[in-house]
């Protein structure tokens, strides 16, 4: 029963992420993933492997193509809603002249929680700025 409830939550958040990626600036989408607020659930409420499975299951039902970025954004939002640490990381690599990018999630201590891939150098993510801050740039 708990996995079904988690699945429903993941489906709702996946739809929010899909809409946000199409309608909002990426900077804002990234900030939203890192600012989700706790909703009163216990910190031990969900294991990373269980959440990973729920996200993969949701994308079997949804009419959207899954990507590592979408997966990481959903993972961050669900964990942060539970008061757990989740840091979005985006990395790049260039191998044999081919550019690649990958998104993953780490906890506050730097432990990788989702789909680690070797050889990607993490990029610093800027926080979303306010209109006043942008005007002074």
C-alpha positions as a printed Julia matrix, in Angstrom:
137×3 Matrix{Float64}:
  0.0    0.0     0.0
  2.84   2.4     0.84
  4.41   1.87   -2.59
  1.07   2.66   -4.25
  0.81   5.93   -2.3
  4.41   6.77   -3.17
  3.65   5.95   -6.8
  0.73   8.38   -6.83
  2.89  11.09   -5.27
  5.66  10.46   -7.82
  3.17  10.6   -10.71
  1.88  13.98   -9.53
  5.4   15.37   -9.08
  6.5   13.95  -12.44
  3.66  15.84  -14.13
  4.7   19.02  -12.3
  8.3   18.52  -13.46
  7.21  17.88  -17.07
  5.17  21.1   -17.1
  7.9   23.1   -15.36
 10.56  21.97  -17.84
  8.38  23.18  -20.71
  7.16  26.48  -19.22
  9.72  27.79  -16.76
 13.37  28.84  -17.01
 15.73  26.0   -16.08
 17.28  28.13  -13.37
 13.88  28.33  -11.64
 13.2   24.59  -12.09
 16.56  23.77  -10.47
 15.87  26.16   -7.59
 12.43  24.61   -7.02
 14.02  21.16   -6.73
 16.39  22.4    -4.03
 13.78  24.39   -2.1
 10.93  21.88   -1.69
  9.67  22.06    1.87
  9.07  19.21    4.28
  5.47  18.08    4.58
  5.6   16.47    8.03
  6.6   12.95    7.02
  9.29  11.0     8.84
 12.85  11.25    7.56
 13.12   7.44    7.48
  9.96   7.22    5.4
 11.58   6.12    2.12
 14.69   4.3     0.94
 16.52   5.69   -2.11
 16.13   2.37   -3.99
 12.36   2.4    -3.37
 12.03   5.96   -4.63
 14.17   5.14   -7.66
 11.87   2.19   -8.47
  8.74   4.34   -8.06
 10.08   6.96  -10.5
 11.0    4.32  -13.08
  7.55   2.73  -12.7
  5.81   6.1   -13.14
  7.54   6.68  -16.47
  6.22   3.36  -17.75
  2.73   4.85  -17.38
  3.38   8.46  -18.37
  3.41   9.5   -22.05
  6.78  11.24  -21.63
 10.33  10.13  -22.29
 12.3    9.64  -19.05
 15.66  11.38  -18.69
 18.25  11.5   -15.95
 17.38  15.19  -15.38
 13.67  14.49  -14.86
 14.51  11.53  -12.62
 16.86  13.64  -10.5
 14.39  16.54  -10.2
 11.6   14.21   -9.04
 13.96  12.42   -6.65
 15.0   15.75   -5.1
 11.44  16.99   -4.67
 10.18  13.78   -3.04
 13.11  13.56   -0.6
 12.95  17.23    0.35
  9.18  16.97    0.95
 10.13  14.4     3.59
 12.76  16.61    5.18
 15.63  14.56    3.72
 18.68  16.08    2.07
 18.9   15.98   -1.71
 21.29  17.97   -3.85
 20.84  18.11   -7.62
 24.09  17.63   -9.52
 24.61  18.11  -13.24
 27.87  17.03  -14.78
 29.49  17.09  -18.19
 32.17  15.11  -19.95
 33.88  15.09  -23.29
 35.17  11.76  -24.5
 36.56  11.13  -27.98
 35.19  14.5   -29.1
 31.65  13.65  -27.91
 30.02  15.88  -25.3
 27.79  14.25  -22.69
 25.77  15.45  -19.72
 24.25  13.62  -16.76
 22.1   14.58  -13.75
 22.14  12.8   -10.41
 21.29  13.38   -6.74
 23.59  13.43   -3.73
 22.79  13.65   -0.05
 24.26  16.42    2.09
 27.43  14.37    2.72
 28.25  13.9    -0.97
 26.96  10.31   -1.21
 25.43   9.57   -4.61
 21.78   8.49   -4.28
 20.85   7.98   -7.94
 22.39   6.45  -11.04
 26.07   7.37  -10.69
 28.07   7.53  -13.9
 31.84   7.77  -13.93
 33.75  10.58  -15.58
 31.27  13.44  -15.27
 32.56  16.72  -13.82
 29.87  18.45  -11.74
 28.9   21.98  -12.74
 28.06  24.61  -10.12
 24.32  25.37  -10.19
 23.36  29.0    -9.72
 20.49  29.86   -7.46
 17.55  31.59   -9.13
 17.87  35.32   -8.83
 15.14  37.84   -8.22
 14.31  40.51  -10.83
 16.13  43.11   -8.67
 19.28  40.98   -8.59
 19.17  40.47  -12.37
 18.84  44.23  -12.95
 22.05  44.86  -10.99
 24.07  42.28  -12.99
